[in-house]
Amino acid sequence: MNWHLQDAKNNFSKVVQRARSEGPQTVTLRGERAAVVLSAEDYDRLSGKKKSLAEYLLSGPVWDDDFAEEVNRRSDTMIRDIDL
């Protein structure tokens, strides 16, 4: 819902209640979007801690046994054939 700034100021508790029950509430100033009031839950979801690269990679799908064996079987030194 859109709120004019003066209305949002006069009804701040209602703006907060609606942000919690209906979702983000937009506050306008001279007809232009000026601010958005979010519930704490929405804010936490949007600004939540991002996973590190290691955490992201480790949260991927589990390797099946055949794939894990193939990875473990490969040489420790990387050999690349490069045609120049």
Phi, psi and omega per residue, in radians:
M1 nan 2.562 3.083
N2 -1.677 2.374 3.102
W3 -2.176 2.330 2.957
H4 -1.229 2.594 -3.053
L5 -0.933 -0.821 -3.112
Q6 -1.093 -0.725 3.108
D7 -1.127 -0.697 3.125
A8 -1.117 -0.704 3.110
K9 -1.108 -0.777 -3.086
N10 -1.262 -0.388 -3.070
N11 -2.197 0.659 -3.009
F12 -0.990 -0.730 -3.137
S13 -1.088 -0.646 3.106
K14 -1.187 -0.693 3.103
V15 -1.047 -0.792 3.141
V16 -1.135 -0.773 3.125
Q17 -1.050 -0.754 3.137
R18 -1.196 -0.605 3.079
A19 -1.077 -0.655 3.130
R20 -1.289 -0.623 -3.048
S21 -1.704 -0.545 -3.037
E22 -1.971 -0.325 -3.115
G23 2.034 -3.045 -3.053
P24 -0.932 2.461 3.138
Q25 -2.024 2.190 -3.100
T26 -1.621 2.339 3.089
V27 -1.930 2.260 -3.118
T28 -1.923 2.625 3.099
L29 -2.265 2.010 -3.076
R30 0.953 0.695 3.070
G31 1.462 -0.086 -3.127
E32 -1.857 2.492 3.065
R33 -1.053 2.243 -3.104
A34 -2.077 -0.561 -3.098
A35 -2.781 2.828 3.067
V36 -2.289 2.272 3.097
V37 -1.712 2.157 -3.124
L38 -2.004 2.696 2.966
S39 -1.224 2.764 3.109
A40 -1.068 -0.633 3.125
E41 -1.100 -0.792 3.104
D42 -1.102 -0.729 3.138
Y43 -1.085 -0.807 -3.140
D44 -1.067 -0.698 3.139
R45 -1.137 -0.706 -3.116
L46 -1.298 -0.600 -3.060
S47 -1.865 0.200 -3.069
G48 -0.983 2.792 -3.128
K49 -1.067 2.291 3.099
K50 -1.528 2.536 3.127
K51 -1.236 2.573 3.008
S52 -1.254 2.916 3.117
L53 -1.037 -0.741 3.135
A54 -1.087 -0.782 3.123
E55 -1.103 -0.697 3.124
Y56 -1.092 -0.829 -3.127
L57 -1.139 -0.694 3.138
L58 -1.240 -0.334 3.140
S59 -1.521 0.038 -3.137
G60 -1.242 -3.054 -3.103
P61 -1.134 2.650 3.121
V62 -1.295 2.411 3.116
W63 -1.312 2.398 3.038
D64 -1.333 2.898 -3.032
D65 -1.061 -0.690 -3.123
D66 -1.105 -0.761 -3.141
F67 -1.156 -0.750 3.128
A68 -1.070 -0.718 3.104
E69 -1.102 -0.731 3.141
E70 -1.102 -0.724 3.107
V71 -1.125 -0.766 -3.133
N72 -1.197 -0.453 -3.110
R73 -1.357 -0.402 -3.043
R74 -1.191 2.745 -3.107
S75 -1.168 2.630 3.097
D76 -1.284 -0.442 3.116
T77 -1.715 2.367 -3.130
M78 -1.446 2.218 3.079
I79 -1.996 2.178 3.137
R80 -2.184 2.288 3.029
D81 -1.588 2.021 -3.133
I82 -2.074 2.069 3.083
D83 -1.565 2.095 3.141
L84 -1.783 nan nan
